[in-house]
Amino acid sequence: MERIAYRGKSAEVDLTAIDRIEKGLKDIAHVLSLMDEGSFGLCKVCGAPIDLSILEQAPTSTECSIHRFTRWR
């Protein structure tokens, strides 16, 4: 937690929560741009369709099941 001052008032702010929110907003903006391009739901690595079950759980996913899990090995 970090203490900040705003308009003369002091508050504790959890910067990690703010960072997570900012990352989530960037991910959403990226997915919206993929929708505009017509490439939403396609793996950024191989171009294969991303399983609907993955997109239902994590709509901002950009990798198919093969590439999504192989990067963790």
Secondary structure, DSSP 8 states (H G I E B T S, - for coil): -EEEEETTEEEEE-HHHHHHHHHHHHHHHHHHHHHHHT-TTB-TTT--B--HHHHHH-TT--S-HHHHHHTT-
